[in-house]
């Protein structure tokens, strides 16, 4: 007499597991977070165009992401965290760096509270001071630029019209001028050809005009206004900028 063993499709198990996890996470409280860009930098076909994202509170399980050495080494730790806690049906890779920073602040406040220690220098006494800020008081920089259906913005260079985008993961501190321009410029007049854009940057985009464009781009970047008012070393107050460090989720 032969015995019959029924094999279970591993895909069925994975689907069942995903459904269970989705159901369990659906029980966690969520918030609707605003994007620093107001969604203007995304195409009208993208759910990000609404300027809102739903994200849930972190759990102890999610904290494993924050201690993952591989994620830290590869510089994808915050992306992995957002991937885990964003409830809206969006691809984290499609969220601009300028919007991700605000979402990370929201995740920190939801998970560990709004108090965050920073170090600033009193401009009058030059003394380095330890202060605590309220992360909920951080505001977005004003972003009033109008974009088209593709989330792109027009910029005139003489008689030439450029279209550029803030929808990227550009690191301005570690990018050459030409590479930065290649990444952000999406169209030159009627051409979206990568070759035409590169040739324009190499042979036609005069240094002065390119500098003016970069200044315009940087001055209008959507994101966080990391300037706060602090109590001075000997009384009074002063305004200063501060940096959000790698210790944002630690005490």
C-alpha positions as CSV (number, residue, x, y, z in Angstrom):
1,X,0.0,0.0,0.0
2,X,1.5,3.3,-1.1
3,X,1.4,6.5,1.0
4,X,0.7,9.8,-0.6
5,X,2.4,13.0,0.7
6,X,0.7,16.3,-0.2
7,X,3.2,19.1,-0.8
8,X,2.2,22.6,0.1
9,X,3.1,25.3,-2.4
10,X,5.6,27.6,-0.5
11,X,4.1,30.6,-2.3
12,X,0.7,29.8,-0.6
13,X,2.5,29.9,2.8
14,X,4.2,33.2,2.0
15,X,0.9,34.8,0.9
16,X,-0.8,33.6,4.0
17,X,2.0,34.9,6.1
18,X,1.9,38.3,4.4
19,X,-1.9,38.5,4.9
20,X,-1.6,37.7,8.5
21,X,1.2,40.3,9.1
22,X,-0.8,42.9,7.2
23,X,-3.9,42.1,9.3
24,X,-1.9,42.4,12.5
25,X,-0.2,45.6,11.5
26,X,-3.5,47.0,10.5
27,X,-4.4,47.0,14.2
28,X,-1.7,49.5,14.9
29,X,-2.5,53.3,15.2
30,X,-1.6,55.4,12.2
31,X,-1.2,59.1,11.3
32,X,-1.5,61.1,8.1
33,X,1.9,62.8,7.5
34,X,2.3,65.8,5.2
35,X,5.1,65.8,2.7
36,X,7.5,68.8,2.7
37,X,7.0,69.3,-1.0
38,X,3.2,69.2,-0.7
39,X,3.4,66.5,-3.4
40,X,4.1,69.1,-6.1
41,X,7.3,67.4,-7.2
42,X,5.6,64.2,-8.3
43,X,3.6,63.3,-11.4
44,X,-0.2,63.7,-11.2
45,X,-0.5,60.0,-11.7
46,X,1.5,59.3,-8.5
47,X,-0.3,58.8,-5.1
48,X,2.4,61.0,-3.7
49,X,1.0,64.0,-5.6
50,X,-1.7,64.3,-2.8
51,X,1.1,65.5,-0.5
52,X,0.0,63.0,2.2
53,X,1.3,59.7,3.4
54,X,-0.2,57.3,6.0
55,X,2.3,55.8,8.4
56,X,1.9,53.6,11.4
57,X,3.6,53.6,14.8
58,X,6.8,51.6,15.2
59,X,6.8,48.4,17.3
60,X,9.7,46.7,19.1
61,X,10.1,44.4,16.1
62,X,10.7,47.4,13.9
63,X,13.6,48.5,16.2
64,X,15.6,45.6,14.7
65,X,15.9,47.6,11.5
66,X,17.6,50.4,13.4
67,X,20.3,48.1,14.7
68,X,20.9,46.3,11.4
69,X,24.6,46.6,10.7
70,X,24.2,45.8,7.0
71,X,21.6,48.5,6.5
72,X,23.8,51.0,8.3
73,X,26.8,50.1,6.2
74,X,24.9,50.3,2.9
75,X,23.2,53.6,3.9
76,X,19.7,52.2,3.5
77,X,18.6,52.1,7.1
78,X,16.0,54.9,7.0
79,X,14.7,53.6,3.7
80,X,14.1,50.2,5.2
81,X,12.4,51.7,8.2
82,X,10.0,53.8,6.0
83,X,9.3,50.7,3.9
84,X,8.2,48.9,7.0
85,X,6.0,51.6,8.6
86,X,4.4,53.4,5.6
87,X,0.9,52.2,5.2
88,X,0.0,54.0,1.9
89,X,0.4,52.1,-1.3
90,X,3.6,53.8,-2.5
91,X,7.1,52.8,-3.4
92,X,9.6,54.2,-0.9
93,X,12.2,54.5,-3.7
94,X,9.9,57.0,-5.5
95,X,9.9,59.3,-2.5
96,X,12.3,62.2,-2.8
97,X,15.1,62.6,-0.2
98,X,13.6,66.0,0.6
99,X,10.4,64.4,1.7
100,X,11.9,61.4,3.4
101,X,13.6,63.6,6.0
102,X,10.3,64.9,7.2
103,X,8.8,61.4,7.3
104,X,11.8,60.2,9.4
105,X,11.1,63.0,11.9
106,X,7.5,61.9,12.1
107,X,8.6,58.3,12.8
108,X,11.0,59.5,15.5
109,X,8.2,61.6,17.2
110,X,5.7,58.8,17.0
111,X,8.1,56.2,18.4
112,X,10.2,58.0,21.0
113,X,8.7,61.4,21.6
114,X,9.5,64.9,20.4
115,X,12.5,65.9,22.6
116,X,15.8,65.7,20.9
117,X,19.2,66.9,22.3
118,X,21.4,69.0,20.0
119,X,24.6,71.0,20.3
120,X,24.7,74.6,19.2
121,X,27.2,77.5,19.5
122,X,26.2,80.8,21.2
123,X,27.2,83.4,18.6
124,X,28.0,86.0,21.4
125,X,30.2,83.9,23.7
126,X,31.2,81.2,21.2
127,X,30.4,78.6,23.8
128,X,29.1,75.2,22.7
129,X,25.7,74.6,24.4
130,X,23.7,71.4,25.0
131,X,20.1,72.1,24.3
132,X,16.9,70.1,23.8
133,X,14.5,70.9,21.0
134,X,10.9,69.9,20.3
135,X,10.9,68.1,17.0
136,X,7.2,68.9,16.5
137,X,8.2,72.5,16.2
138,X,10.3,71.9,13.1
139,X,8.6,73.5,10.1
140,X,8.8,72.9,6.3
141,X,10.6,75.4,4.1
142,X,8.2,77.4,1.9
143,X,7.7,75.7,-1.4
144,X,5.5,77.8,-3.7
145,X,6.8,76.8,-7.1
146,X,4.3,75.5,-9.5
147,X,5.0,72.2,-11.4
148,X,3.5,70.6,-14.4
149,X,1.6,67.2,-14.7
150,X,5.0,65.4,-14.5
151,X,6.0,67.3,-11.3
152,X,8.6,69.2,-13.3
153,X,9.4,72.9,-13.1
154,X,10.2,75.3,-16.0
155,X,13.4,77.4,-15.9
156,X,14.5,79.8,-18.6
157,X,18.1,80.1,-19.8
158,X,17.9,82.9,-22.4
159,X,15.6,81.5,-25.2
160,X,15.9,78.0,-23.9
161,X,13.4,76.4,-21.6
162,X,14.6,73.7,-19.2
163,X,12.4,71.4,-17.2
164,X,13.9,70.1,-13.9
165,X,12.7,68.0,-11.0
166,X,13.2,67.7,-7.2
167,X,12.0,64.1,-7.4
168,X,15.4,62.5,-6.9
169,X,17.8,61.2,-4.2
170,X,20.5,63.7,-5.0
171,X,23.4,64.2,-2.5
172,X,24.5,67.7,-3.2
173,X,27.5,67.4,-0.9
174,X,29.0,64.5,-2.9
175,X,28.1,65.2,-6.5
176,X,30.0,67.0,-9.3
177,X,28.3,70.1,-10.9
178,X,27.8,68.3,-14.3
179,X,26.4,65.2,-12.6
180,X,24.0,67.2,-10.5
181,X,22.7,69.0,-13.6
182,X,22.3,65.7,-15.5
183,X,20.3,64.3,-12.6
184,X,17.9,67.2,-12.2
185,X,17.4,68.5,-15.7
186,X,14.7,66.4,-17.5
187,X,14.2,68.4,-20.7
188,X,15.9,71.0,-22.9
189,X,13.4,72.8,-25.0
190,X,11.4,70.0,-26.6
191,X,14.0,67.2,-26.2
192,X,14.1,64.7,-23.3
193,X,17.0,62.8,-24.9
194,X,19.7,62.1,-22.3
195,X,22.3,62.8,-25.0
196,X,20.8,66.1,-25.9
197,X,20.7,67.1,-22.2
198,X,24.4,66.0,-21.7
199,X,25.4,68.0,-24.8
200,X,23.6,71.1,-23.6
201,X,25.4,70.9,-20.3
202,X,28.8,70.3,-21.9
203,X,28.7,72.7,-24.8
204,X,26.0,75.3,-24.3
205,X,25.3,75.8,-20.6
206,X,27.6,78.7,-19.7
207,X,29.2,78.6,-16.2
208,X,27.5,81.8,-15.1
209,X,24.0,80.5,-16.2
210,X,24.7,77.1,-14.6
211,X,25.6,78.8,-11.3
212,X,22.4,80.9,-11.4
213,X,20.4,77.7,-12.0
214,X,22.1,75.8,-9.1
215,X,21.4,78.7,-6.8
216,X,17.8,78.8,-7.8
217,X,17.5,75.0,-7.3
218,X,19.1,75.1,-3.9
219,X,17.2,78.2,-2.7
220,X,13.9,76.5,-3.5
221,X,14.6,72.9,-2.2
222,X,11.6,71.6,-0.3
223,X,12.4,70.2,3.1
224,X,12.9,70.9,6.7
225,X,13.8,74.3,8.2
226,X,16.3,73.3,10.8
227,X,16.6,76.7,12.4
228,X,15.3,77.2,16.0
229,X,15.5,79.8,18.8
230,X,17.8,78.8,21.7
231,X,18.5,80.2,25.1
232,X,21.8,81.9,25.2
233,X,24.8,81.1,27.4
234,X,24.3,84.3,29.5
235,X,20.6,84.9,29.0
236,X,18.7,86.1,26.0
237,X,18.0,84.0,22.9
238,X,19.5,83.5,19.5
239,X,18.6,81.6,16.3
240,X,20.8,78.9,15.0
241,X,20.7,75.9,12.7
242,X,21.4,72.4,13.9
243,X,22.0,69.0,12.4
244,X,20.0,65.8,12.8
245,X,22.6,63.1,13.6
246,X,22.7,59.4,13.2
247,X,21.6,59.2,16.9
248,X,18.1,60.5,16.0
249,X,16.5,57.3,17.2
250,X,18.7,56.8,20.3
251,X,19.0,58.6,23.6
